[in-house]
Amino acid sequence: MFKIAAFIAACLSTVTPIASAADSQKPRLTLEQKADKARTDSQQLEQARLEKARQAAKETNEREEKIKQKSSQTTDWEAKQKLKAQKQFDERETREQKYLREAKEAAAKERKIPKPE
């Protein structure tokens, strides 16, 4: 039992200096230093957020421009379709007028109906 206690004591004595050495190497910050570090971190975080917001705004503007261009192209297409429809309507109206004129002329002619034999 004495050997086990001695072994534990030896292990603890080797662990304690290592832990205290690690503690002595770690710099201790004063409250003022901690506050300065917190301010710096806060400013960096704010700058990162601002940059993300700028990037998002830029992407939104680019999408809006694409949509505007696409809608103007659609407007051009719509205008072409309206012109095409108007042209077809005019052609149809001209044909109808022609048929009506021919029908009137045919109705105005005197016809000789052959007498039945």
CYANA upper distance limits for C-alpha pairs under 8 A (distance plus 0.5 A):
  1 MET  CA      5 ALA  CA      6.95
  2 PHE  CA      6 ALA  CA      6.67
  3 LYS  CA      7 PHE  CA      6.59
  4 ILE  CA      8 ILE  CA      6.71
  5 ALA  CA      9 ALA  CA      6.60
  6 ALA  CA     10 ALA  CA      6.57
  7 PHE  CA     11 CYS  CA      6.72
  8 ILE  CA     12 LEU  CA      6.64
  9 ALA  CA     13 SER  CA      6.60
 10 ALA  CA     14 THR  CA      6.91
 11 CYS  CA     15 VAL  CA      6.78
 12 LEU  CA     16 THR  CA      6.55
 13 SER  CA     17 PRO  CA      7.41
 14 THR  CA     18 ILE  CA      7.36
 15 VAL  CA     19 ALA  CA      6.86
 16 THR  CA     20 SER  CA      6.66
 17 PRO  CA     21 ALA  CA      6.42
 18 ILE  CA     22 ALA  CA      6.75
 19 ALA  CA     23 ASP  CA      6.74
 20 SER  CA     24 SER  CA      6.62
 21 ALA  CA     25 GLN  CA      6.78
 22 ALA  CA     26 LYS  CA      6.90
 29 LEU  CA     33 GLN  CA      6.23
 29 LEU  CA     34 LYS  CA      6.63
 30 THR  CA     34 LYS  CA      6.68
 31 LEU  CA     35 ALA  CA      6.57
 32 GLU  CA     36 ASP  CA      6.68
 33 GLN  CA     37 LYS  CA      6.61
 34 LYS  CA     38 ALA  CA      6.57
 35 ALA  CA     39 ARG  CA      6.65
 36 ASP  CA     40 THR  CA      6.69
 37 LYS  CA     41 ASP  CA      6.59
 38 ALA  CA     42 SER  CA      6.48
 39 ARG  CA     43 GLN  CA      6.62
 40 THR  CA     44 GLN  CA      6.69
 41 ASP  CA     45 LEU  CA      6.60
 42 SER  CA     46 GLU  CA      6.56
 43 GLN  CA     47 GLN  CA      6.59
 44 GLN  CA     48 ALA  CA      6.68
 45 LEU  CA     49 ARG  CA      6.71
 46 GLU  CA     50 LEU  CA      6.59
 47 GLN  CA     51 GLU  CA      6.62
 48 ALA  CA     52 LYS  CA      6.76
 49 ARG  CA     53 ALA  CA      6.64
 50 LEU  CA     54 ARG  CA      6.63
 51 GLU  CA     55 GLN  CA      6.65
 52 LYS  CA     56 ALA  CA      6.62
 53 ALA  CA     57 ALA  CA      6.63
 54 ARG  CA     58 LYS  CA      6.62
 55 GLN  CA     59 GLU  CA      6.71
 56 ALA  CA     60 THR  CA      6.63
 57 ALA  CA     61 ASN  CA      6.71
 58 LYS  CA     62 GLU  CA      6.77
 59 GLU  CA     63 ARG  CA      6.73
 60 THR  CA     64 GLU  CA      6.68
 61 ASN  CA     65 GLU  CA      6.69
 62 GLU  CA     66 LYS  CA      6.81
 63 ARG  CA     67 ILE  CA      6.72
 64 GLU  CA     68 LYS  CA      6.64
 65 GLU  CA     69 GLN  CA      6.65
 66 LYS  CA     70 LYS  CA      6.59
 67 ILE  CA     71 SER  CA      6.55
 68 LYS  CA     72 SER  CA      6.68
 69 GLN  CA     73 GLN  CA      6.77
 70 LYS  CA     74 THR  CA      6.74
 71 SER  CA     75 THR  CA      6.66
 72 SER  CA     76 ASP  CA      6.83
 73 GLN  CA     77 TRP  CA      6.78
 74 THR  CA     78 GLU  CA      6.57
 75 THR  CA     79 ALA  CA      6.64
 76 ASP  CA     80 LYS  CA      6.76
 77 TRP  CA     81 GLN  CA      6.69
 78 GLU  CA     82 LYS  CA      6.66
 79 ALA  CA     83 LEU  CA      6.76
 80 LYS  CA     84 LYS  CA      6.64
 81 GLN  CA     85 ALA  CA      6.58
 82 LYS  CA     86 GLN  CA      6.58
 83 LEU  CA     87 LYS  CA      6.64
 84 LYS  CA     88 GLN  CA      6.77
 85 ALA  CA     89 PHE  CA      6.62
 86 GLN  CA     90 ASP  CA      6.66
 87 LYS  CA     91 GLU  CA      6.72
 88 GLN  CA     92 ARG  CA      6.63
 89 PHE  CA     93 GLU  CA      6.62
 90 ASP  CA     94 THR  CA      6.63
 91 GLU  CA     95 ARG  CA      6.72
 92 ARG  CA     96 GLU  CA      6.71
 93 GLU  CA     97 GLN  CA      6.65
 94 THR  CA     98 LYS  CA      6.70
 95 ARG  CA     99 TYR  CA      6.74
 96 GLU  CA    100 LEU  CA      6.63
 97 GLN  CA    101 ARG  CA      6.59
 98 LYS  CA    102 GLU  CA      6.68
 99 TYR  CA    103 ALA  CA      6.56
100 LEU  CA    104 LYS  CA      6.64
101 ARG  CA    105 GLU  CA      6.70
102 GLU  CA    106 ALA  CA      6.58
103 ALA  CA    107 ALA  CA      6.60
104 LYS  CA    108 ALA  CA      6.61
105 GLU  CA    109 LYS  CA      6.96
